Amino acid sequence: RHRHKEKWATTAPRIPSTRLALHHFDSSYSLHLGELWPSVRAGLLCEQKYGALLNNFSDLDHVTQELELLNATDFVSEALQKAEQLQRETMTEAETSPLFRASISPKIKCYTFPRGDITRFHPARPDTLGLLGYYLMDAASLLPVLALDVQQDDLVLDLCAAPGGKTLALLQTGLCVSGGHLAANDVSVSRTKRLHQILRNYVPKEVRETVSVTSYDGRDWQDMKGGTFHKVLVDVPCTTDRHSAMEEDNNIFHKRRTKERQMLPMLQLQLLMAGILATEPGGEVVYSTCSLSPLQNECVVERAVEIAENQFNINVHVEDLSHFRTLFQDTFSFFSDCRLGELVLPHLTANFGPMYFCKLRRM
């Protein structure tokens, strides 16, 4: 009569979110990636590799010299040299190949250590103006920005901008110095504060003040400024696979966040639709995630193209980005079987990513 029932809710051991994430990845990605999954899994569970995005607003010569002494090289300029070399070798194909029709901003520079070299970069130091010389980020995160191919006079929207690495990369193109404009938006006020902090640490006041930073729900963007941008980056919230496999803190696989996780593809679709509707005809959208999941990647793109056609009578063309694989295969490990867009896979010798990116053109 006086015995107490066991309280299962409090006494049963809680399964760590990281283990739930890995269990989910093992069941879905082993099917999607097949024999590649064990090596991708090992990459996810090992220390991530970083690149140093050069800050063009800082004392460049000093920083470049410092990075080159460490035996790091700029993977973007190496890719541009490779493109020129391939162009010389195949002059007859030059007109038809997407490799040569695409342009990549030579102003974006990012230093990485060679394949297999796991040296870490030191934190950047401020120059005489108080600006930091480089920003440490997953170098694969630059690929969506490079795919957007921003020109100096473009009107650009970064729809889900925080914490700010891609926003900073967009500014390296000289966008806000030469007649272009950047709108950086993120629904989270706390993450937008982090974005402001990055802009303060890396960008001079006169350039910083030309960037419009807002905290709207990105899904409602077309209600405010539809059809006005030349280029839109839609880097959506996702299962952040590497973080989910490694960190308990703020993990989307936590039991309490199950519903939120299940609703991610719908949120991603709504954000991509908002991005498409924010561009003017002829404008371009790059959609990106840091997930390996086809449900968050190709499936979202396919559905968005369908909805744009059926509900808005907008023809959206998915661009071929296979030349990125050719240009950047020395730095990153790519998945060769993506139906649409490109996917960087974590790999022990080049432990960047995951990073999915796909380019769309509003016709």
C-alpha positions as CSV (number, residue, x, y, z in Angstrom):
1,R,0.0,0.0,0.0
2,H,2.9,2.4,0.8
3,R,5.0,1.4,-2.2
4,H,5.7,4.2,-4.6
5,K,5.3,3.8,-8.4
6,E,8.5,4.4,-10.2
7,K,8.5,7.7,-12.1
8,W,9.7,6.6,-15.5
9,A,9.7,10.1,-16.9
10,T,12.4,11.2,-14.4
11,T,14.2,7.9,-13.7
12,A,14.6,6.5,-17.1
13,P,18.0,7.5,-18.5
14,R,17.7,10.3,-21.1
15,I,19.1,9.3,-24.5
16,P,21.6,12.0,-25.6
17,S,20.4,14.1,-28.5
18,T,23.7,13.4,-30.3
19,R,23.0,9.7,-30.2
20,L,19.4,10.2,-31.5
21,A,20.9,12.3,-34.3
22,L,23.4,9.6,-35.2
23,H,20.8,6.9,-35.1
24,H,18.6,8.9,-37.5
25,F,21.6,9.6,-39.8
26,D,22.6,6.0,-39.8
27,S,19.2,4.8,-40.9
28,S,18.6,7.5,-43.6
29,Y,22.1,8.5,-44.9
30,S,23.3,4.9,-45.2
31,L,20.5,4.5,-47.8
32,H,21.2,7.8,-49.5
33,L,25.0,7.7,-49.6
34,G,25.5,4.0,-49.7
35,E,29.1,2.9,-49.3
36,L,30.2,6.5,-48.8
37,W,28.4,6.8,-45.5
38,P,31.0,5.2,-43.2
39,S,33.7,7.7,-44.3
40,V,31.2,10.6,-44.2
41,R,30.1,9.5,-40.7
42,A,33.8,9.4,-39.5
43,G,34.3,12.9,-40.9
44,L,31.2,14.3,-39.1
45,L,32.5,12.9,-35.8
46,C,36.0,14.4,-36.1
47,E,37.1,17.9,-35.8
48,Q,35.9,20.2,-38.5
49,K,38.3,21.9,-40.8
50,Y,38.2,25.7,-41.2
51,G,39.2,28.2,-43.8
52,A,40.3,31.8,-43.2
53,L,38.1,34.2,-45.2
54,L,40.3,37.2,-45.9
55,N,38.9,40.6,-44.9
56,N,39.5,43.0,-47.7
57,F,38.7,46.0,-45.4
58,S,41.8,45.2,-43.2
59,D,45.6,45.5,-43.7
60,L,45.7,42.8,-46.5
61,D,49.4,42.6,-47.2
62,H,50.3,41.8,-43.7
63,V,47.5,39.2,-43.2
64,T,48.3,37.5,-46.6
65,Q,51.9,37.2,-45.7
66,E,51.1,35.8,-42.3
67,L,48.8,33.1,-43.8
68,E,51.2,32.1,-46.6
69,L,54.0,31.6,-44.0
70,L,51.8,29.0,-42.4
71,N,51.7,27.1,-45.8
72,A,48.0,27.9,-46.3
73,T,46.8,28.8,-49.8
74,D,43.8,30.7,-51.2
75,F,41.5,28.0,-52.7
76,V,39.4,30.5,-54.7
77,S,42.4,31.9,-56.6
78,E,43.7,28.3,-57.2
79,A,40.3,27.4,-58.7
80,L,40.4,30.5,-60.9
81,Q,43.9,29.5,-62.2
82,K,42.6,26.0,-62.8
83,A,39.7,27.4,-64.9
84,E,42.1,29.5,-67.0
85,Q,44.3,26.5,-67.6
86,L,41.4,24.3,-68.6
87,Q,40.2,27.1,-70.9
88,R,43.5,27.2,-72.7
89,E,43.6,23.4,-73.0
90,T,40.0,23.2,-74.5
91,M,39.6,26.4,-76.5
92,T,37.0,24.7,-78.8
93,E,34.7,23.9,-75.9
94,A,35.1,27.2,-74.2
95,E,31.9,28.7,-75.6
96,T,29.6,25.8,-74.7
97,S,31.0,24.7,-71.3
98,P,29.3,26.0,-68.2
99,L,32.8,26.1,-66.7
100,F,33.7,29.1,-68.7
101,R,30.4,30.9,-68.7
102,A,30.4,31.0,-65.0
103,S,32.3,33.7,-63.2
104,I,33.6,33.6,-59.6
105,S,34.5,36.7,-57.8
106,P,38.3,37.0,-57.5
107,K,37.8,39.4,-54.6
108,I,36.7,36.6,-52.3
109,K,39.8,35.0,-50.9
110,C,39.8,32.1,-48.4
111,Y,43.0,30.4,-47.2
112,T,42.9,26.7,-46.3
113,F,45.6,24.1,-45.3
114,P,46.3,21.3,-47.8
115,R,44.3,18.1,-47.9
116,G,45.2,15.9,-44.9
117,D,46.8,18.9,-43.0
118,I,44.8,19.4,-39.8
119,T,46.7,22.5,-38.6
120,R,44.4,25.1,-36.9
121,F,44.4,28.8,-37.7
122,H,45.1,31.2,-34.8
123,P,42.3,33.7,-34.0
124,A,42.7,36.9,-36.1
125,R,44.2,40.0,-34.6
126,P,42.9,43.5,-35.1
127,D,44.9,45.9,-37.4
128,T,45.6,49.6,-36.6
129,L,42.0,50.5,-37.4
130,G,40.7,47.8,-35.1
131,L,39.5,45.5,-37.9
132,L,40.2,41.8,-37.8
133,G,42.2,40.4,-40.8
134,Y,40.3,37.1,-41.4
135,Y,37.1,35.3,-40.4
136,L,37.3,31.6,-39.5
137,M,34.5,29.5,-41.1
138,D,33.8,26.2,-42.8
139,A,35.3,27.0,-46.2
140,A,32.5,25.0,-47.9
141,S,30.1,27.8,-46.6
142,L,31.7,30.1,-49.2
143,L,30.5,28.0,-52.1
144,P,26.9,29.2,-52.0
145,V,28.2,32.8,-52.0
146,L,30.6,32.1,-54.9
147,A,27.7,30.5,-56.8
148,L,25.6,33.6,-56.4
149,D,28.3,35.5,-58.4
150,V,27.5,38.9,-57.0
151,Q,28.4,42.0,-59.1
152,Q,29.3,45.3,-57.5
153,D,26.1,47.1,-58.5
154,D,23.7,44.2,-57.5
155,L,20.9,44.6,-55.1
156,V,21.4,41.6,-52.8
157,L,19.3,40.0,-50.1
158,D,20.7,37.6,-47.5
159,L,17.4,36.2,-46.2
160,C,18.6,34.1,-43.2
161,A,21.8,36.0,-42.6
162,A,22.9,35.3,-39.0
163,P,25.4,34.6,-37.6
164,G,27.0,36.5,-40.4
165,G,29.8,34.6,-42.2
166,K,28.1,34.5,-45.6
167,T,27.0,38.1,-45.2
168,L,30.7,39.1,-44.5
169,A,31.7,37.1,-47.6
170,L,29.1,38.9,-49.7
171,L,30.6,42.2,-48.6
172,Q,34.1,41.2,-49.7
173,T,32.9,41.5,-53.4
174,G,32.9,45.3,-53.0
175,L,29.1,45.3,-53.2
176,C,28.4,48.2,-50.8
177,V,31.3,50.3,-52.0
178,S,30.3,50.6,-55.7
179,G,26.6,51.3,-56.0
180,G,25.2,47.9,-54.9
181,H,23.2,47.3,-51.8
182,L,23.0,44.4,-49.2
183,A,19.9,43.7,-47.1
184,A,20.8,41.2,-44.3
185,N,17.8,39.7,-42.5
186,D,17.3,37.1,-39.8
187,V,14.2,36.2,-37.8
188,S,16.2,35.8,-34.6
189,V,16.9,39.0,-32.7
190,S,19.7,37.4,-30.6
191,R,21.4,36.0,-33.7
192,T,21.0,39.4,-35.4
193,K,23.0,40.9,-32.5
194,R,25.8,38.4,-33.4
195,L,25.6,39.6,-37.0
196,H,26.0,43.3,-35.9
197,Q,29.0,42.2,-33.8
198,I,30.7,40.6,-36.9
199,L,30.0,43.7,-39.0
200,R,31.6,45.9,-36.2
201,N,34.7,43.6,-36.0
202,Y,35.3,43.4,-39.8
203,V,33.7,46.2,-41.7
204,P,34.5,50.0,-41.6
205,K,31.7,52.2,-40.2
206,E,30.9,53.9,-43.6
207,V,30.3,50.5,-45.3
208,R,28.6,49.0,-42.3
209,E,26.0,51.8,-42.3
210,T,24.9,51.0,-45.9
211,V,23.9,47.4,-44.9
212,S,20.2,47.1,-44.0
213,V,20.0,44.7,-41.1
214,T,16.5,43.5,-40.2
215,S,14.8,40.9,-38.1
216,Y,11.7,39.9,-40.1
217,D,10.3,36.5,-40.5
218,G,11.9,35.7,-43.9
219,R,8.7,33.8,-45.0
220,D,6.9,37.2,-45.1
221,W,9.6,39.0,-47.1
222,Q,7.6,39.2,-50.4
223,D,4.8,41.1,-48.6
224,M,7.3,43.9,-48.0
225,K,9.7,44.0,-50.9
226,G,8.8,41.5,-53.5
227,G,10.4,41.3,-56.9
228,T,13.2,43.8,-56.3
229,F,16.5,42.0,-55.9
230,H,19.0,40.9,-58.4
231,K,20.5,38.1,-56.2
232,V,19.1,36.4,-53.1
233,L,20.9,34.0,-50.8
234,V,18.5,31.6,-48.9
235,D,20.7,29.8,-46.3
236,V,18.0,28.1,-44.4
237,P,17.7,26.6,-40.9
238,C,18.3,22.9,-41.1
239,T,19.3,19.8,-39.0
240,T,22.9,21.2,-39.0
241,D,24.2,17.6,-39.2
242,R,27.7,18.2,-37.9
243,H,26.5,20.1,-34.8
244,S,23.7,17.6,-34.2
245,A,26.2,14.7,-34.2
246,M,28.6,16.4,-31.9
247,E,27.0,18.9,-29.5
248,E,24.2,18.4,-27.0
249,D,23.7,22.2,-26.6
250,N,20.9,23.6,-28.8
251,N,20.5,20.3,-30.6
252,I,17.5,20.0,-32.9
253,F,17.3,16.2,-32.1
254,H,16.4,16.9,-28.5
255,K,13.1,15.2,-27.7
256,R,11.4,18.5,-27.0
257,R,12.2,19.8,-30.5
258,T,10.8,16.8,-32.5
259,K,7.9,18.8,-33.9
260,E,10.2,21.6,-34.9
261,R,12.6,19.2,-36.7
262,Q,9.7,17.5,-38.5
263,M,8.5,20.9,-39.8
264,L,11.9,21.9,-41.2
265,P,11.3,21.0,-44.8
266,M,8.1,23.0,-44.8
267,L,9.9,26.1,-43.3
268,Q,12.7,25.6,-45.8
269,L,10.2,25.5,-48.7
270,Q,8.4,28.7,-47.4
271,L,11.8,30.5,-47.1
272,L,12.9,29.4,-50.6
273,M,9.6,30.5,-52.1
274,A,10.0,33.9,-50.3
275,G,13.5,34.2,-51.9
276,I,12.2,33.4,-55.4
277,L,9.4,36.0,-55.0
278,A,11.9,38.6,-53.7
279,T,13.9,38.4,-57.0
280,E,13.1,40.4,-60.1
281,P,12.6,38.5,-63.4
282,G,16.1,37.4,-64.5
283,G,17.3,37.4,-60.9
284,E,19.1,34.5,-59.2
285,V,18.6,32.6,-55.9
286,V,21.0,30.3,-54.2
287,Y,19.5,27.9,-51.7
288,S,21.8,26.2,-49.2
289,T,21.8,24.0,-46.1
290,C,24.5,22.3,-44.0
291,S,22.6,19.0,-44.1
292,L,23.1,15.8,-46.1
293,S,19.3,15.2,-46.2
294,P,17.7,15.0,-49.7
295,L,14.4,15.9,-47.9
296,Q,15.9,19.3,-46.9
297,N,17.9,19.7,-50.1
298,E,16.8,18.5,-53.6
299,C,13.2,17.8,-52.5
300,V,12.7,21.4,-51.3
301,V,14.1,22.8,-54.5
302,E,11.9,20.5,-56.7
303,R,8.8,21.4,-54.7
304,A,9.6,25.2,-54.9
305,V,10.0,25.0,-58.7
306,E,6.6,23.3,-58.9
307,I,4.8,25.8,-56.7
308,A,6.4,28.8,-58.4
309,E,5.0,27.4,-61.7
310,N,1.6,26.2,-60.6
311,Q,0.6,28.9,-58.0
312,F,2.5,32.0,-59.2
313,N,3.0,31.3,-62.9
314,I,6.7,31.9,-62.4
315,N,9.1,29.8,-64.5
316,V,12.2,28.9,-62.4
317,H,15.2,27.3,-64.0
318,V,17.7,25.2,-61.9
319,E,21.2,26.1,-63.0
320,D,24.0,23.5,-63.7
321,L,26.7,23.9,-61.0
322,S,28.7,20.8,-62.0
323,H,31.7,23.1,-62.9
324,F,32.0,23.8,-59.2
325,R,32.9,20.1,-58.7
326,T,35.6,20.4,-61.4
327,L,37.0,23.7,-60.0
328,F,37.0,22.9,-56.3
329,Q,37.6,19.1,-56.2
330,D,41.2,19.6,-54.9
331,T,39.8,21.3,-51.8
332,F,36.5,19.6,-51.1
333,S,35.0,16.2,-51.4
334,F,31.8,16.3,-53.5
335,F,28.9,13.9,-53.8
336,S,28.6,12.9,-57.5
337,D,25.0,11.7,-57.4
338,C,23.0,14.9,-56.5
339,R,19.9,15.2,-58.7
340,L,20.0,19.0,-58.4
341,G,22.7,21.3,-57.0
342,E,25.9,20.2,-55.4
343,L,26.7,18.6,-52.0
344,V,30.1,18.8,-50.2
345,L,30.6,15.7,-48.0
346,P,32.8,15.6,-44.9
347,H,35.9,13.5,-45.4
348,L,38.8,12.9,-43.0
349,T,41.3,14.4,-45.4
350,A,39.1,17.4,-46.3
351,N,36.8,17.8,-43.3
352,F,34.6,20.6,-44.6
353,G,30.8,20.5,-44.9
354,P,28.3,19.1,-45.1
355,M,27.1,21.9,-47.5
356,Y,24.4,21.7,-50.0
357,F,23.8,24.5,-52.5
358,C,21.6,24.9,-55.6
359,K,21.2,27.9,-57.9
360,L,17.9,29.0,-59.4
361,R,17.1,31.6,-62.0
362,R,13.7,33.3,-62.1
363,M,12.9,33.5,-65.8
